[in-house]
Amino acid sequence: MGKGAERSTPEASARSNLLSTEAAEAVVARAKNRKHPHGQRRAEILAAHPDVSSLFGIHPPTALWSLALVFFQVTLAVAATSFLPTWAALVVSYTVGAIVDHALWVLIHDATHNLVFRNVWSNRVVLLLCNIPHVFPSAMMFRYYHILHHIELNRAYKDPDVPFEWEARLIGNSPFRKSIWLAFFFIVQALRTIFYTYRIPKGIEVMWMALNWATNIASLAPIVLYFGWKPIFFLAFASISSIGLHPLGARWIQEHYPTQPFQATYSYYGIANRFAFAIGYHVEHHDFPSVPWNKLPALKAMAPEYYDTLFAYTSYSELLKDFIFERKWSLSNRFEVEREMNEKASPGADAFTKKER
């Protein structure tokens, strides 16, 4: 299933403009006699606005951004730990470092969808490059499970982004437990892959994951040799913060957790998009995974009636505060609502239908 991200599927060849992720969604939807919520929207938007197809394609400058950010992050780690006291270096890591790491995750995301180069192998190389400052070799694992997330969107025990029932019950609605859950989200994600049995990586995917480990070790070893372990701790703290208890960490809540009337996916249109490569345009991305990050705002502008009518966030800080301290919101909101909708929905049901709760 990891190869669902490749461009070589028959469905991809049959649809000249739509690329790999859309094709993978369509193949599975037909095989299981169901309609994908974003697949329905995609067809409607293309019928109403055929010029949207002009946005499909690749954006090679993303590779240059990847090189620049990796160089900047490693240089920052060495400089901060060499010239600043430990506490100040940690502040820089949490503020500047986490922003850079988050941006690198966005570029990993685009490379996952083969939106940097036309060659799949070249996109995988971009993933390896961007993952170096994260310390933890996780880009290839992300690539494999993220495509499954698109295909099995919001399906409990099949979508890797949906929490397990035991996970949701353990965290509950406690502000303290929700804070711990988000602070150690990188561990949560790792545990999910251990317990996730719907699809297991094998073959070439395992080989690329091994190469991911080898690349990170080989790239970080010289830093340890010449500058010691402090720069590595700087990088690791920035990496953990970028997907954890940080305003940017609210993105993991924003994208799919229903803190508002239910939608399958949520967007964010705040200022963070300016330094996070438009990652907040999340509904737009799920509608058209073949549109690179630099054209997502144009997609929204082309079809305003499909996006301006949906709920969207404008502040990560407010979202983070509300999710943690409002006891009416918990991980169970997502698990229970999505399970209920999937159990009751007919094959043609629209998962964007808002549901009163």
C-alpha positions as CSV (number, residue, x, y, z in Angstrom):
1,M,0.0,0.0,0.0
2,G,3.0,2.3,0.4
3,K,3.2,2.2,-3.3
4,G,-0.1,4.0,-3.5
5,A,2.0,7.1,-3.4
6,E,3.8,6.2,-6.6
7,R,2.7,7.6,-10.0
8,S,2.8,4.2,-11.7
9,T,-0.8,3.0,-10.9
10,P,-3.1,2.4,-13.9
11,E,-5.6,4.9,-12.5
12,A,-2.9,7.6,-12.5
13,S,-2.2,6.9,-16.2
14,A,-5.9,7.0,-17.1
15,R,-6.3,10.4,-15.5
16,S,-3.9,12.7,-17.3
17,N,-3.9,15.6,-14.8
18,L,-4.8,14.0,-11.5
19,L,-1.9,12.4,-9.8
20,S,-1.1,9.6,-7.4
21,T,-3.0,10.3,-4.2
22,E,-6.3,11.1,-5.9
23,A,-5.9,7.9,-8.0
24,A,-5.2,5.8,-4.9
25,E,-8.3,7.2,-3.2
26,A,-10.4,6.4,-6.3
27,V,-9.1,2.8,-6.6
28,V,-9.9,1.9,-3.0
29,A,-13.3,3.7,-3.1
30,R,-14.4,1.7,-6.1
31,A,-13.0,-1.6,-4.8
32,K,-14.9,-1.1,-1.5
33,N,-18.0,0.4,-3.2
34,R,-17.9,3.6,-1.2
35,K,-17.5,7.3,-2.0
36,H,-14.6,9.3,-0.6
37,P,-15.8,12.6,0.8
38,H,-13.1,14.6,-0.8
39,G,-13.5,12.6,-4.0
40,Q,-17.1,13.9,-4.2
41,R,-16.0,17.4,-3.6
42,R,-13.2,17.1,-6.1
43,A,-15.6,16.0,-8.9
44,E,-18.0,18.8,-8.1
45,I,-15.3,21.5,-8.0
46,L,-13.7,20.3,-11.3
47,A,-17.1,20.4,-12.9
48,A,-17.8,23.9,-11.7
49,H,-14.3,25.2,-12.2
50,P,-12.4,23.2,-14.8
51,D,-9.5,25.7,-14.7
52,V,-8.6,24.2,-11.3
53,S,-6.8,21.5,-13.2
54,S,-4.2,24.1,-14.2
55,L,-2.9,24.1,-10.7
56,F,-1.9,20.4,-10.7
57,G,1.8,19.7,-11.0
58,I,5.1,20.0,-9.3
59,H,7.1,22.8,-7.7
60,P,10.9,22.1,-7.9
61,P,11.9,25.3,-5.9
62,T,10.7,23.3,-2.9
63,A,14.0,21.4,-3.1
64,L,15.9,24.7,-2.7
65,W,13.8,25.7,0.3
66,S,14.7,22.2,1.7
67,L,18.4,22.8,1.3
68,A,18.3,26.3,2.7
69,L,16.3,25.3,5.8
70,V,18.4,22.3,6.6
71,F,21.6,24.4,6.4
72,F,20.0,27.1,8.5
73,Q,18.8,24.8,11.2
74,V,22.0,22.9,11.6
75,T,24.0,26.1,11.6
76,L,21.6,27.6,14.2
77,A,22.0,24.5,16.4
78,V,25.8,24.7,16.3
79,A,25.9,28.5,16.9
80,A,23.3,28.6,19.6
81,T,24.9,25.8,21.7
82,S,28.4,27.2,21.1
83,F,27.7,30.9,22.1
84,L,24.6,30.9,24.3
85,P,23.9,29.5,27.8
86,T,21.9,26.3,27.9
87,W,18.6,28.1,28.9
88,A,18.9,30.6,26.1
89,A,19.7,27.9,23.5
90,L,16.6,26.1,24.6
91,V,14.5,29.2,24.1
92,V,15.9,29.6,20.6
93,S,15.2,26.0,19.9
94,Y,11.6,26.3,21.0
95,T,11.0,29.5,19.2
96,V,13.1,29.7,16.0
97,G,14.1,26.0,15.8
98,A,10.6,24.7,16.1
99,I,9.3,27.0,13.4
100,V,12.0,25.8,11.0
101,D,11.4,22.1,11.9
102,H,7.7,22.6,11.3
103,A,8.4,24.1,7.9
104,L,10.6,21.1,7.0
105,W,7.7,18.8,7.9
106,V,5.5,20.7,5.5
107,L,8.1,20.2,2.7
108,I,8.3,16.5,3.7
109,H,4.5,16.5,3.3
110,D,4.7,17.9,-0.3
111,A,7.5,15.5,-1.2
112,T,5.3,12.6,0.1
113,H,2.7,13.5,-2.5
114,N,5.5,13.7,-5.2
115,L,5.0,17.4,-5.7
116,V,8.6,18.5,-5.8
117,F,9.9,16.5,-8.8
118,R,8.2,14.2,-11.3
119,N,10.5,11.3,-10.4
120,V,9.3,9.4,-7.3
121,W,12.9,8.6,-6.3
122,S,13.9,12.3,-6.3
123,N,10.9,13.1,-4.0
124,R,12.1,10.4,-1.6
125,V,15.6,12.0,-1.5
126,V,13.9,15.3,-0.6
127,L,12.2,13.5,2.3
128,L,15.6,12.2,3.5
129,L,17.2,15.6,3.3
130,C,14.4,17.4,5.2
131,N,14.3,14.8,7.9
132,I,18.0,15.2,9.0
133,P,17.4,18.1,11.4
134,H,14.5,16.3,13.0
135,V,17.1,13.8,14.4
136,F,14.4,11.1,14.6
137,P,14.4,9.2,11.3
138,S,10.6,9.3,10.6
139,A,10.1,10.8,7.1
140,M,9.7,7.5,5.3
141,M,7.3,6.1,7.9
142,F,5.3,9.3,7.6
143,R,5.2,8.9,3.8
144,Y,3.8,5.4,4.1
145,Y,1.1,6.1,6.7
146,H,0.2,9.5,5.3
147,I,-1.0,8.1,2.0
148,L,-3.1,5.6,4.0
149,H,-4.5,8.6,5.9
150,H,-5.8,10.1,2.7
151,I,-7.2,6.8,1.5
152,E,-8.9,5.8,4.7
153,L,-9.8,9.3,5.9
154,N,-11.5,9.3,9.3
155,R,-12.0,5.5,9.4
156,A,-11.3,4.2,12.9
157,Y,-8.5,1.6,13.1
158,K,-7.7,2.3,9.4
159,D,-6.8,5.9,9.2
160,P,-3.5,6.2,11.2
161,D,-4.4,9.7,12.3
162,V,-7.5,8.6,14.2
163,P,-6.7,7.8,17.8
164,F,-7.3,4.4,19.1
165,E,-10.3,4.0,21.4
166,W,-8.0,3.2,24.4
167,E,-5.9,6.2,23.6
168,A,-9.0,8.5,23.6
169,R,-10.3,7.1,26.9
170,L,-6.9,7.3,28.6
171,I,-6.5,11.0,27.7
172,G,-10.2,11.9,28.2
173,N,-11.0,15.6,28.7
174,S,-8.4,16.4,31.4
175,P,-6.4,19.5,30.6
176,F,-3.3,18.0,32.1
177,R,-3.5,14.7,30.2
178,K,-4.3,16.6,26.9
179,S,-1.2,18.7,27.5
180,I,1.0,15.7,28.1
181,W,-0.5,13.9,25.1
182,L,0.4,16.9,22.8
183,A,3.8,17.5,24.5
184,F,4.8,13.9,23.7
185,F,2.9,13.6,20.4
186,F,6.0,12.2,18.7
187,I,5.8,9.2,21.1
188,V,2.1,9.0,20.5
189,Q,2.6,8.7,16.8
190,A,5.3,6.1,17.3
191,L,3.0,4.0,19.5
192,R,0.2,4.2,17.0
193,T,2.5,2.6,14.3
194,I,3.2,-0.2,16.8
195,F,-0.4,-1.0,17.4
196,Y,-1.6,-0.2,13.9
197,T,-2.1,-3.5,12.1
198,Y,-4.3,-2.6,9.1
199,R,-1.3,-2.2,6.8
200,I,2.3,-3.0,7.6
201,P,5.2,-1.6,5.6
202,K,7.2,-4.2,3.7
203,G,9.5,-4.6,0.8
204,I,10.9,-1.4,-0.7
205,E,9.2,0.7,2.0
206,V,11.3,-1.1,4.6
207,M,14.4,-0.5,2.6
208,W,13.7,3.2,2.4
209,M,13.0,3.3,6.1
210,A,16.4,1.7,6.7
211,L,18.0,4.3,4.4
212,N,16.2,7.0,6.4
213,W,18.0,5.7,9.6
214,A,21.3,5.5,7.8
215,T,21.0,9.0,6.4
216,N,20.3,10.6,9.7
217,I,23.0,8.7,11.6
218,A,25.6,9.5,8.9
219,S,24.6,13.1,8.7
220,L,24.4,13.8,12.5
221,A,27.6,11.9,13.4
222,P,30.0,14.6,12.2
223,I,28.1,17.2,14.2
224,V,28.7,15.1,17.4
225,L,32.3,14.5,16.4
226,Y,33.2,18.2,15.9
227,F,30.7,20.0,18.2
228,G,29.6,17.4,20.8
229,W,26.0,16.4,21.7
230,K,24.6,19.8,22.5
231,P,23.6,20.7,18.9
232,I,21.9,17.3,18.7
233,F,19.9,18.0,21.8
234,F,19.0,21.5,20.4
235,L,17.7,19.8,17.2
236,A,15.8,17.1,19.1
237,F,14.1,19.7,21.3
238,A,13.1,21.8,18.3
239,S,11.8,18.6,16.6
240,I,9.7,17.6,19.6
241,S,8.4,21.1,20.1
242,S,7.4,21.5,16.4
243,I,4.8,18.8,16.7
244,G,4.1,19.1,20.4
245,L,3.1,21.6,23.0
246,H,3.7,24.7,20.8
247,P,1.3,27.0,19.0
248,L,2.3,25.3,15.7
249,G,1.5,22.0,17.4
250,A,-2.1,23.0,17.3
251,R,-2.1,22.1,13.6
252,W,-2.5,18.5,14.6
253,I,-5.8,19.5,16.3
254,Q,-6.8,21.9,13.6
255,E,-6.7,19.4,10.7
256,H,-9.1,16.8,11.8
257,Y,-10.2,16.9,15.5
258,P,-13.8,18.2,15.7
259,T,-13.7,21.0,18.2
260,Q,-16.5,22.6,16.1
261,P,-19.5,21.2,14.3
262,F,-18.2,18.2,12.4
263,Q,-16.4,18.4,9.1
264,A,-14.1,15.7,7.7
265,T,-11.3,18.2,7.5
266,Y,-10.6,21.7,8.7
267,S,-8.5,24.6,7.3
268,Y,-6.6,27.4,9.0
269,Y,-6.2,30.8,7.4
270,G,-4.0,32.6,9.9
271,I,-0.6,34.3,9.8
272,A,1.4,31.0,10.3
273,N,0.7,30.0,6.7
274,R,3.3,32.7,5.7
275,F,6.1,30.7,7.2
276,A,4.6,27.2,7.1
277,F,4.2,26.9,3.3
278,A,0.4,27.3,3.4
279,I,-0.1,24.1,5.3
280,G,-3.2,25.5,6.8
281,Y,-5.1,25.1,3.6
282,H,-6.0,21.6,4.6
283,V,-9.4,21.1,3.2
284,E,-8.0,22.4,-0.1
285,H,-5.2,19.9,0.1
286,H,-7.4,16.9,0.8
287,D,-9.7,18.0,-2.1
288,F,-6.7,18.2,-4.5
289,P,-3.5,16.5,-3.1
290,S,-1.9,17.1,-6.5
291,V,-1.8,20.9,-6.0
292,P,1.6,22.0,-4.5
293,W,1.7,24.2,-1.5
294,N,2.4,27.4,-3.4
295,K,-0.9,27.1,-5.3
296,L,-3.3,26.2,-2.5
297,P,-4.4,29.8,-1.9
298,A,-5.2,30.1,-5.6
299,L,-7.3,27.0,-5.4
300,K,-9.4,28.5,-2.6
301,A,-9.8,31.7,-4.6
302,M,-10.9,29.8,-7.7
303,A,-13.8,28.0,-5.8
304,P,-14.8,30.3,-2.9
305,E,-18.3,28.8,-2.7
306,Y,-16.7,25.5,-1.7
307,Y,-14.4,26.9,1.0
308,D,-15.8,30.1,2.3
309,T,-18.9,28.2,3.5
310,L,-16.9,25.9,5.7
311,F,-15.7,26.6,9.3
312,A,-12.0,27.5,9.4
313,Y,-9.6,28.5,12.2
314,T,-7.7,31.7,12.3
315,S,-5.5,31.4,15.4
316,Y,-3.4,28.4,16.5
317,S,-2.9,29.9,19.9
318,E,-6.6,30.2,20.5
319,L,-7.2,26.7,19.3
320,L,-4.5,25.3,21.5
321,K,-5.9,27.0,24.5
322,D,-9.5,25.9,23.8
323,F,-8.6,22.3,23.1
324,I,-6.5,21.9,26.3
325,F,-8.7,23.8,28.8
326,E,-12.2,23.3,27.5
327,R,-13.4,20.0,29.0
328,K,-16.1,19.5,26.4
329,W,-13.3,18.7,23.9
330,S,-11.3,15.5,24.0
331,L,-9.8,12.9,21.7
332,S,-13.1,11.0,22.1
333,N,-14.9,13.7,20.1
334,R,-13.1,12.7,17.0
335,F,-13.2,8.9,17.6
336,E,-16.8,8.8,18.6
337,V,-18.2,11.1,16.0
338,E,-16.3,9.7,13.1
339,R,-17.1,6.1,14.1
340,E,-20.7,7.0,14.4
341,M,-20.8,8.6,11.0
342,N,-18.9,5.7,9.4
343,E,-21.2,3.1,10.9
344,K,-24.4,5.0,9.9
345,A,-23.3,6.4,6.6
346,S,-24.5,4.9,3.3
347,P,-21.8,4.4,0.6
348,G,-22.7,7.8,-0.8
349,A,-22.9,9.8,2.4
350,D,-21.1,13.1,2.5
351,A,-18.7,13.2,5.5
352,F,-18.7,17.0,5.2
353,T,-22.3,17.1,6.4
354,K,-22.3,19.1,9.7
355,K,-23.8,17.2,12.6
356,E,-25.3,18.7,15.7
357,R,-24.0,17.3,18.9
